[in-house]
Amino acid sequence: MSMIINTTGLVIYSRIQGEADRSIDILSPEYGAINISVHGGMKITGSNAAATQLFAYSKFCIKIQKGRYYLDSSKVIRIFYELRNDMKKYTLACYLADICRYTGTANQTAYDVSRLMLNSLHFLCKEDADCDLIKSIFELRFMADTGYIPNVIGCNECFKYDGDDMFLLLKTGQVFCSAHFDGEENDYNVRVSPVLLHTIRFIVLCDLKRVFNFRISENVQKQLSPIAERYFLEHIPDKNFPCLDFYHTL
Ligand SMILES: [Zn+2]
């Protein structure tokens, strides 16, 4: 018994398997992150060759047999070529792809995460792309969309919304005003200015369509980067991301 499914998806991993086959992972809105075997993957030419390369966004016709996925045919929609000319952009894209691979379970829908990933690559391909901002947006929004949305509306005690600096607790995702914060200020209990808190709120709460439509100063970005990364790593089970380590050396 076999079954055929059609889906669009982004290739987030591609490797050679055996002598002539290839194994790819795609991120599909309907099926999440799934692994597909491509027979003759090394020798394939034309449409399938382009459509199954890393960071190709393609239409896939997939045969499911005994719970495994096999490529039947594919057709490329877009290839994010621009990533290959820039080491920093490419490394960041690989890190984001690894996040989708390690955390996306097969056969779970991933509409928001797919859209977030595609939009991230789209903005990353722009000439004036701000890699650090795209990275922070992805890390925070990914967590928000997968059930770890920080409670940044207001102080956890008195609901104070703005005014002075507040404190964001990365381990719990809670915010406290200075009157109600009784912990120690450190890497995980961070002081956030009103503009920084507003930025974090926007990233986790706005319509996904608009999440990349803003700019922040270099100073705010310097504060946002470690917060987004620590919050992400704190709440993700697999914390080993070699591409992230490499990104920091660039
Ligand atoms: Zn308070």
Residues whose N, C-alpha, C, O or C-beta is under 5 A from the ligand:
A	BS01	ZN	C155 E157 C158 F159 K160 C177 H180
